[in-house]
Amino acid sequence: MSAPEQAFASIRGDAGEVLAIGRLSIADGWAGITAVEVTRARRGAGLGMALTRAICAEAAARGARRVFLQVETDNIPARTLPDPVLGSPLSATRRERGTWAEAGYSLRL
Protein backbone atom coordinates (compact mmCIF):
# COMPACT_ATOMS: atom_id res chain seq x y z
CA MET A 1 0.00 0.00 0.00
CA SER A 2 1.38 3.41 -0.97
CA ALA A 3 1.44 6.44 1.28
CA PRO A 4 -1.50 8.81 0.75
CA GLU A 5 0.79 11.70 -0.14
CA GLN A 6 3.71 11.37 -2.56
CA ALA A 7 6.04 13.60 -4.53
CA PHE A 8 9.00 13.04 -6.80
CA ALA A 9 12.09 15.22 -7.05
CA SER A 10 14.86 15.49 -9.61
CA ILE A 11 18.01 17.41 -10.34
CA ARG A 12 18.61 18.10 -14.00
CA GLY A 13 21.65 19.16 -15.96
CA ASP A 14 21.97 22.16 -18.27
CA ALA A 15 20.59 20.16 -21.21
CA GLY A 16 17.63 18.91 -19.16
CA GLU A 17 19.08 15.45 -18.55
CA VAL A 18 18.16 13.78 -15.26
CA LEU A 19 21.17 13.64 -12.92
CA ALA A 20 19.41 12.53 -9.73
CA ILE A 21 15.91 11.44 -8.70
CA GLY A 22 14.13 10.62 -5.45
CA ARG A 23 10.72 9.86 -3.99
CA LEU A 24 8.99 11.40 -0.97
CA SER A 25 6.06 9.69 0.72
CA ILE A 26 4.18 11.11 3.71
CA ALA A 27 1.86 9.39 6.18
CA ASP A 28 1.02 9.95 9.85
CA GLY A 29 3.64 12.69 10.35
CA TRP A 30 6.41 10.57 8.82
CA ALA A 31 8.17 11.29 5.55
CA GLY A 32 9.90 8.51 3.68
CA ILE A 33 12.80 9.15 1.31
CA THR A 34 13.20 6.26 -1.10
CA ALA A 35 14.31 5.47 -4.64
CA VAL A 36 17.12 8.05 -4.60
CA GLU A 37 19.41 7.50 -7.56
CA VAL A 38 22.29 9.55 -8.91
CA THR A 39 23.64 8.92 -12.39
CA ARG A 40 26.91 7.02 -12.15
CA ALA A 41 28.97 9.80 -13.77
CA ARG A 42 27.84 12.31 -11.12
CA ARG A 43 28.13 10.19 -7.96
CA GLY A 44 30.23 11.79 -5.24
CA ALA A 45 29.39 15.31 -6.42
CA GLY A 46 26.88 16.00 -3.62
CA LEU A 47 23.74 15.57 -5.70
CA GLY A 48 22.29 12.89 -3.42
CA MET A 49 22.77 15.14 -0.40
CA ALA A 50 21.28 18.14 -2.21
CA LEU A 51 18.28 16.08 -3.26
CA THR A 52 17.84 14.71 0.28
CA ARG A 53 17.90 18.26 1.70
CA ALA A 54 15.30 19.40 -0.82
CA ILE A 55 13.06 16.42 -0.09
CA CYS A 56 13.36 17.09 3.68
CA ALA A 57 12.40 20.73 3.15
CA GLU A 58 9.36 19.67 1.13
CA ALA A 59 8.41 17.11 3.77
CA ALA A 60 8.60 19.76 6.51
CA ALA A 61 6.51 22.15 4.39
CA ARG A 62 3.87 19.41 4.14
CA GLY A 63 3.79 18.94 7.90
CA ALA A 64 6.07 15.92 8.41
CA ARG A 65 8.16 16.04 11.58
CA ARG A 66 10.04 12.76 11.21
CA VAL A 67 11.73 11.22 8.23
CA PHE A 68 13.17 7.86 7.35
CA LEU A 69 15.75 7.28 4.68
CA GLN A 70 15.79 3.91 2.96
CA VAL A 71 19.05 2.96 1.23
CA GLU A 72 20.85 -0.14 0.04
CA THR A 73 23.08 -1.55 2.76
CA ASP A 74 26.22 -1.17 0.64
CA ASN A 75 25.58 2.54 -0.08
CA ILE A 76 28.03 3.89 2.50
CA PRO A 77 27.73 7.60 1.49
CA ALA A 78 23.96 7.53 2.00
CA ARG A 79 24.22 5.56 5.24
CA THR A 80 26.66 8.08 6.68
CA LEU A 81 24.90 11.34 5.83
CA PRO A 82 25.72 13.91 8.50
CA ASP A 83 22.93 14.61 10.98
CA PRO A 84 22.56 18.30 9.96
CA VAL A 85 21.14 17.07 6.66
CA LEU A 86 18.36 14.98 8.19
CA GLY A 87 18.12 16.07 11.82
CA SER A 88 18.47 14.22 15.10
CA PRO A 89 18.71 10.43 14.81
CA LEU A 90 15.98 8.30 16.32
CA SER A 91 18.18 5.33 17.10
CA ALA A 92 15.27 3.03 17.85
CA THR A 93 14.24 3.18 14.20
CA ARG A 94 17.56 2.04 12.71
CA ARG A 95 17.28 -1.41 11.18
CA GLU A 96 18.44 -3.51 8.29
CA ARG A 97 16.29 -5.77 6.16
CA GLY A 98 18.05 -7.88 3.59
CA THR A 99 19.70 -5.48 1.15
CA TRP A 100 17.95 -2.40 2.59
CA ALA A 101 18.69 -0.28 5.63
CA GLU A 102 16.40 2.31 7.19
CA ALA A 103 17.19 5.04 9.69
CA GLY A 104 14.67 7.41 11.26
CA TYR A 105 15.31 11.05 12.14
CA SER A 106 13.48 14.00 13.67
CA LEU A 107 13.45 16.75 11.05
CA ARG A 108 15.51 19.82 11.86
CA LEU A 109 13.31 22.79 10.98
C-alpha positions in Angstrom: 0.0 0.0 0.0 1.4 3.4 -1.0 1.4 6.4 1.3 -1.5 8.8 0.7 0.8 11.7 -0.1 3.7 11.4 -2.6 6.0 13.6 -4.5 9.0 13.0 -6.8 12.1 15.2 -7.0 14.9 15.5 -9.6 18.0 17.4 -10.3 18.6 18.1 -14.0 21.7 19.2 -16.0 22.0 22.2 -18.3 20.6 20.2 -21.2 17.6 18.9 -19.2 19.1 15.5 -18.6 18.2 13.8 -15.3 21.2 13.6 -12.9 19.4 12.5 -9.7 15.9 11.4 -8.7 14.1 10.6 -5.4 10.7 9.9 -4.0 9.0 11.4 -1.0 6.1 9.7 0.7 4.2 11.1 3.7 1.9 9.4 6.2 1.0 9.9 9.9 3.6 12.7 10.3 6.4 10.6 8.8 8.2 11.3 5.5 9.9 8.5 3.7 12.8 9.1 1.3 13.2 6.3 -1.1 14.3 5.5 -4.6 17.1 8.1 -4.6 19.4 7.5 -7.6 22.3 9.6 -8.9 23.6 8.9 -12.4 26.9 7.0 -12.2 29.0 9.8 -13.8 27.8 12.3 -11.1 28.1 10.2 -8.0 30.2 11.8 -5.2 29.4 15.3 -6.4 26.9 16.0 -3.6 23.7 15.6 -5.7 22.3 12.9 -3.4 22.8 15.1 -0.4 21.3 18.1 -2.2 18.3 16.1 -3.3 17.8 14.7 0.3 17.9 18.3 1.7 15.3 19.4 -0.8 13.1 16.4 -0.1 13.4 17.1 3.7 12.4 20.7 3.1 9.4 19.7 1.1 8.4 17.1 3.8 8.6 19.8 6.5 6.5 22.2 4.4 3.9 19.4 4.1 3.8 18.9 7.9 6.1 15.9 8.4 8.2 16.0 11.6 10.0 12.8 11.2 11.7 11.2 8.2 13.2 7.9 7.4 15.7 7.3 4.7 15.8 3.9 3.0 19.0 3.0 1.2 20.9 -0.1 0.0 23.1 -1.6 2.8 26.2 -1.2 0.6 25.6 2.5 -0.1 28.0 3.9 2.5 27.7 7.6 1.5 24.0 7.5 2.0 24.2 5.6 5.2 26.7 8.1 6.7 24.9 11.3 5.8 25.7 13.9 8.5 22.9 14.6 11.0 22.6 18.3 10.0 21.1 17.1 6.7 18.4 15.0 8.2 18.1 16.1 11.8 18.5 14.2 15.1 18.7 10.4 14.8 16.0 8.3 16.3 18.2 5.3 17.1 15.3 3.0 17.9 14.2 3.2 14.2 17.6 2.0 12.7 17.3 -1.4 11.2 18.4 -3.5 8.3 16.3 -5.8 6.2 18.1 -7.9 3.6 19.7 -5.5 1.2 17.9 -2.4 2.6 18.7 -0.3 5.6 16.4 2.3 7.2 17.2 5.0 9.7 14.7 7.4 11.3 15.3 11.0 12.1 13.5 14.0 13.7 13.4 16.8 11.1 15.5 19.8 11.9 13.3 22.8 11.0 
